[in-house]
Amino acid sequence: MPTVSYGKFTIEIPVKVKLFIDGEEVSSSKGKTFTRENPAQFDQTIAIIEEASTDDLNRAVDLAREVFDKDKYGWVTNYRQRIKVLYKTAEILREEADRIAVTVALENGMPIRQARAHVLAAAEIFEFYAGLADKIYGDSIVLSNGNVSLIFKEPVGVVAAVSPWNFPMTQAARKIAPALAAGCTVIWKPASYTPMSAMEIYRALTKAGLPKGVVNVIYGPGATVGNELVRHPRIDYVSFTGETTTGKLIMQQAAAGIKRIGLELGGKNPGLVFEDANIEEAVRAIVFGGLRNTGQACGAISRVLVHEGVHEKLVNRLVEVAKGS
């Protein structure tokens, strides 16, 4: 079997990535798969991924629905359990960061140094929300007529999480960790480009003691699996990070079922350079901000607003940097 090596870690390819349903790694009920190529070597297949069928999706949603509606395992009411799982997941990701970073670098194309920092950042997110799980308080308000209004905060239910490929672990963690902290259950559709990173997260959750059915992971194209997930009548909330056109479609689809949604879409982020700016530092920040992760970042600089007094100097220096001087 072919291998890919990064330092002391070796990955046998292609990696077989299965669906994660009811706490188990399972094959597609229809036997359908798709492949992921090495972004640095397109003729090399690095993963074979099980593609979810409608039956697989329905089963995953039904399981998540049952866990939430029946409070199986005390998942909804026992915040101490949720804290332990989230903290332990963070611990596992930290312990395995060097190895997991190899997977991220292989399928995403990140430099290994950035990939490791990316894994550690995902661990921090799980840890942060572990600390929030026992601090979701309600409130009371004394009205003008002397009545007291009590406000209760409750988990929304079954969350559909659709995450992007560019920062596959942190973006997923920002959806999954707060949902779990609140007592929700999750159906997660990761980007098809980064299935192995998703596999690392759900394996870490499993090792951390996550009960069966709380998180279910399905793979497949957005045009089919993604659309079915967003429209599914038993989903309560849709969280999506990606480009704006898809976000508009998700908003329309969610409206039909009056679902709550959270959308993080494409931005138009400016770099600002004032007259008293240090030009060298400004150029460094612009280049890094625009080209980090090959420009595939939600906060990437896509335009620069420059004071006319330093415009020519800044542009000339940017050109020099672009030429390698």
C-alpha positions as CSV (number, residue, x, y, z in Angstrom):
1,M,0.0,0.0,0.0
2,P,1.4,3.5,-0.9
3,T,2.4,5.7,2.0
4,V,2.9,9.5,2.6
5,S,5.4,10.5,5.3
6,Y,5.8,13.8,7.2
7,G,8.7,13.5,9.7
8,K,8.2,10.5,11.9
9,F,4.6,10.0,10.9
10,T,3.6,7.8,7.9
11,I,0.1,7.5,6.5
12,E,-1.0,4.6,4.4
13,I,-3.1,5.8,1.5
14,P,-5.8,5.7,0.4
15,V,-7.4,6.2,3.8
16,K,-10.9,4.6,4.1
17,V,-13.3,7.2,5.7
18,K,-16.6,5.9,6.8
19,L,-19.8,7.5,8.0
20,F,-20.1,7.9,11.7
21,I,-23.6,7.0,12.9
22,D,-24.8,5.8,16.3
23,G,-21.2,5.8,17.6
24,E,-19.9,3.5,14.9
25,E,-18.0,3.9,11.7
26,V,-20.3,2.4,9.0
27,S,-20.4,2.0,5.3
28,S,-23.0,3.7,3.0
29,S,-26.2,1.7,2.8
30,K,-26.0,2.1,-1.0
31,G,-22.4,1.2,-1.2
32,K,-21.5,4.5,-2.9
33,T,-18.1,6.2,-2.4
34,F,-16.1,9.1,-3.7
35,T,-12.4,10.0,-3.6
36,R,-10.2,12.8,-2.5
37,E,-7.0,13.6,-4.3
38,N,-3.8,15.0,-2.8
39,P,-3.9,18.7,-3.5
40,A,-0.1,18.7,-4.1
41,Q,-0.2,15.7,-6.4
42,F,-3.6,15.4,-8.2
43,D,-2.9,11.9,-9.6
44,Q,-2.6,10.5,-6.1
45,T,-5.8,9.4,-4.3
46,I,-5.5,9.9,-0.6
47,A,-8.9,9.0,0.7
48,I,-11.9,6.9,-0.3
49,I,-15.0,8.2,1.4
50,E,-18.4,6.6,2.0
51,E,-21.2,8.8,0.6
52,A,-24.4,9.0,2.6
53,S,-27.7,7.9,1.1
54,T,-31.0,9.3,2.0
55,D,-31.5,6.3,4.3
56,D,-28.2,7.0,6.0
57,L,-29.2,10.6,6.5
58,N,-32.6,9.8,7.9
59,R,-31.2,7.2,10.3
60,A,-28.6,9.7,11.6
61,V,-31.3,12.4,12.1
62,D,-33.6,9.9,13.8
63,L,-30.9,8.8,16.2
64,A,-30.0,12.4,17.1
65,R,-33.6,13.3,17.5
66,E,-34.2,10.3,19.8
67,V,-31.2,11.2,22.0
68,F,-32.4,14.8,22.4
69,D,-36.2,14.2,22.7
70,K,-35.9,11.4,25.2
71,D,-32.8,12.8,27.0
72,K,-31.0,9.5,26.5
73,Y,-27.9,9.1,28.7
74,G,-29.0,12.3,30.5
75,W,-27.3,14.2,27.7
76,V,-29.6,17.2,27.7
77,T,-29.9,17.5,31.5
78,N,-26.5,16.4,32.8
79,Y,-24.1,19.3,32.0
80,R,-21.3,17.6,34.0
81,Q,-21.3,14.8,31.4
82,R,-21.0,17.3,28.6
83,I,-18.2,19.2,30.3
84,K,-16.2,15.9,30.7
85,V,-16.6,15.0,27.1
86,L,-15.6,18.4,25.8
87,Y,-12.6,18.7,28.1
88,K,-11.4,15.2,27.2
89,T,-11.8,15.9,23.5
90,A,-9.6,19.0,23.9
91,E,-7.0,16.9,25.8
92,I,-7.0,14.2,23.1
93,L,-6.5,16.7,20.3
94,R,-3.6,18.2,22.1
95,E,-2.0,14.9,22.7
96,E,-2.4,13.8,19.1
97,A,-1.7,17.2,17.5
98,D,1.5,16.3,15.8
99,R,0.0,13.2,14.2
100,I,-3.3,14.9,13.3
101,A,-1.5,17.8,11.7
102,V,0.0,15.4,9.2
103,T,-3.5,14.5,8.1
104,V,-4.6,18.1,7.8
105,A,-1.5,19.0,5.8
106,L,-2.0,16.1,3.5
107,E,-5.6,16.7,2.6
108,N,-5.8,20.5,3.0
109,G,-2.4,21.5,1.8
110,M,-1.5,23.6,4.9
111,P,2.2,23.8,5.8
112,I,2.7,21.4,8.6
113,R,3.6,24.2,11.1
114,Q,0.3,25.9,10.4
115,A,-1.6,22.6,10.5
116,R,-0.3,21.8,14.0
117,A,-1.3,25.3,15.2
118,H,-4.7,24.6,13.6
119,V,-5.3,21.4,15.5
120,L,-4.3,23.1,18.8
121,A,-6.7,25.9,18.1
122,A,-9.5,23.4,17.7
123,A,-8.5,21.9,21.0
124,E,-8.8,25.4,22.6
125,I,-12.3,25.8,21.2
126,F,-13.5,22.5,22.7
127,E,-11.9,23.5,26.0
128,F,-13.5,27.0,25.9
129,Y,-17.0,25.6,25.5
130,A,-16.4,22.9,28.1
131,G,-16.1,25.9,30.5
132,L,-19.3,27.4,29.3
133,A,-21.5,24.3,29.7
134,D,-22.3,25.0,33.4
135,K,-22.7,28.7,32.9
136,I,-25.7,28.9,30.7
137,Y,-28.0,30.7,33.1
138,G,-31.5,32.0,32.7
139,D,-32.6,35.5,34.0
140,S,-35.4,37.2,35.8
141,I,-36.9,40.6,35.0
142,V,-39.1,42.7,37.3
143,L,-41.7,44.4,35.1
144,S,-43.1,47.8,35.7
145,N,-46.3,46.4,37.2
146,G,-44.3,44.4,39.7
147,N,-44.7,41.1,38.0
148,V,-41.6,38.9,37.6
149,S,-40.7,37.4,34.2
150,L,-38.5,34.3,34.3
151,I,-36.3,33.6,31.2
152,F,-35.2,30.0,30.7
153,K,-32.4,29.0,28.2
154,E,-32.9,25.7,26.6
155,P,-30.9,23.8,23.9
156,V,-32.4,24.3,20.4
157,G,-32.5,20.6,19.6
158,V,-30.9,18.8,16.6
159,V,-28.3,20.9,14.9
160,A,-27.2,20.5,11.3
161,A,-23.5,21.6,11.0
162,V,-22.1,22.1,7.5
163,S,-18.4,23.0,7.7
164,P,-15.8,24.2,5.1
165,W,-12.5,22.7,4.0
166,N,-10.2,25.7,4.4
167,F,-9.9,25.4,8.2
168,P,-11.5,22.1,8.7
169,M,-11.0,21.5,12.4
170,T,-11.5,24.9,13.9
171,Q,-14.5,25.7,11.8
172,A,-16.1,22.4,12.8
173,A,-15.2,22.8,16.4
174,R,-16.9,26.2,16.5
175,K,-20.1,24.5,15.4
176,I,-20.0,21.2,17.3
177,A,-18.5,22.3,20.7
178,P,-21.1,25.1,21.5
179,A,-24.0,22.8,20.4
180,L,-22.8,20.0,22.6
181,A,-22.1,22.4,25.5
182,A,-25.8,23.6,25.3
183,G,-27.1,20.0,25.3
184,C,-27.9,19.7,21.6
185,T,-27.3,16.8,19.3
186,V,-25.5,17.2,16.0
187,I,-25.6,16.0,12.4
188,W,-22.4,17.1,10.8
189,K,-21.6,17.3,7.1
190,P,-18.0,18.2,6.7
191,A,-16.6,19.4,3.4
192,S,-15.8,16.6,0.9
193,Y,-12.3,17.9,0.5
194,T,-11.4,17.3,4.1
195,P,-13.0,14.0,5.3
196,M,-9.9,12.8,7.2
197,S,-9.8,15.8,9.5
198,A,-13.5,15.2,10.3
199,M,-12.6,11.6,11.1
200,E,-10.0,12.7,13.6
201,I,-12.5,14.9,15.4
202,Y,-15.2,12.2,15.7
203,R,-12.7,9.7,16.8
204,A,-11.5,12.1,19.5
205,L,-15.1,12.6,20.6
206,T,-15.6,8.9,20.8
207,K,-12.4,8.4,22.9
208,A,-13.7,11.2,25.1
209,G,-16.8,9.2,26.0
210,L,-19.4,10.8,23.7
211,P,-22.6,8.8,23.9
212,K,-23.9,7.1,20.8
213,G,-26.0,9.1,18.5
214,V,-25.2,12.5,20.0
215,V,-23.0,13.4,17.0
216,N,-23.5,11.7,13.6
217,V,-21.2,12.5,10.6
218,I,-22.3,12.1,7.0
219,Y,-20.4,12.8,3.8
220,G,-21.5,13.7,0.3
221,P,-22.1,16.5,-2.2
222,G,-23.8,19.7,-1.0
223,A,-26.2,19.5,-4.0
224,T,-27.7,16.2,-2.7
225,V,-26.7,15.3,0.8
226,G,-26.4,18.9,1.9
227,N,-29.7,20.0,0.5
228,E,-31.5,17.0,2.0
229,L,-30.0,17.8,5.4
230,V,-31.0,21.5,5.4
231,R,-34.5,20.7,4.3
232,H,-35.0,17.8,6.7
233,P,-38.2,18.3,8.8
234,R,-36.6,17.0,12.0
235,I,-33.6,19.4,12.0
236,D,-34.1,22.4,14.3
237,Y,-31.1,24.6,13.5
238,V,-28.7,24.9,10.5
239,S,-25.1,26.2,11.0
240,F,-23.2,26.9,7.8
241,T,-19.8,28.4,6.9
242,G,-19.1,28.8,3.2
243,E,-19.6,31.0,0.2
244,T,-22.5,33.5,-0.1
245,T,-24.4,31.9,-2.9
246,T,-24.8,28.6,-1.0
247,G,-25.7,30.6,2.1
248,K,-28.6,32.3,0.3
249,L,-29.9,28.9,-0.8
250,I,-29.7,27.6,2.7
251,M,-31.6,30.6,4.0
252,Q,-34.4,30.0,1.5
253,Q,-34.6,26.3,2.2
254,A,-34.5,26.8,6.0
255,A,-37.3,29.4,5.7
256,A,-39.7,26.7,4.4
257,G,-39.5,24.9,7.7
258,I,-39.0,28.1,9.8
259,K,-35.7,26.7,11.0
260,R,-33.2,28.9,12.9
261,I,-30.0,29.4,11.0
262,G,-26.4,30.7,11.6
263,L,-24.5,31.7,8.4
264,E,-20.9,32.7,8.2
265,L,-20.4,33.7,4.5
266,G,-17.9,35.4,2.3
267,G,-16.6,38.8,3.4
268,K,-14.9,41.8,1.8
269,N,-12.2,42.5,4.4
270,P,-10.1,45.7,4.1
271,G,-6.6,46.5,5.2
272,L,-6.3,50.1,6.4
273,V,-3.0,52.0,6.0
274,F,-2.9,55.4,7.5
275,E,-0.4,58.2,6.8
276,D,1.7,57.5,9.9
277,A,1.9,53.7,9.3
278,N,5.2,51.7,9.4
279,I,5.3,50.7,5.7
280,E,7.3,47.5,6.3
281,E,5.0,46.3,8.9
282,A,2.0,47.2,6.8
283,V,3.3,45.3,3.8
284,R,4.0,42.3,6.0
285,A,0.5,42.4,7.4
286,I,-1.1,42.8,3.9
287,V,0.8,39.9,2.4
288,F,0.1,37.6,5.3
289,G,-3.5,38.7,5.6
290,G,-4.2,38.2,1.9
291,L,-2.2,35.1,1.2
292,R,-2.3,33.1,4.5
293,N,-3.7,29.6,3.7
294,T,-3.4,30.6,0.0
295,G,-6.0,33.3,0.5
296,Q,-8.6,30.8,1.6
297,A,-9.6,32.3,4.9
298,C,-12.8,33.9,6.0
299,G,-10.9,37.0,7.2
300,A,-8.5,37.2,4.3
301,I,-7.6,40.8,3.2
302,S,-9.3,41.3,-0.2
303,R,-8.7,45.1,-0.6
304,V,-6.5,47.8,0.9
305,L,-7.5,51.3,1.7
306,V,-4.5,53.6,1.7
307,H,-3.9,57.2,2.7
308,E,-2.9,59.1,-0.5
309,G,0.3,60.4,1.3
310,V,1.8,56.9,1.5
311,H,0.0,55.2,-1.5
312,E,2.9,55.2,-3.9
313,K,5.4,54.1,-1.3
314,L,3.2,51.2,-0.2
315,V,2.4,50.1,-3.7
316,N,6.1,50.1,-4.7
317,R,7.1,48.1,-1.7
318,L,4.4,45.6,-2.3
319,V,5.6,45.1,-5.9
320,E,9.1,44.6,-4.6
321,V,7.9,42.0,-2.1
322,A,5.9,40.3,-4.9
323,K,9.1,40.1,-7.0
324,G,11.0,38.6,-4.0
325,S,13.2,41.5,-3.2
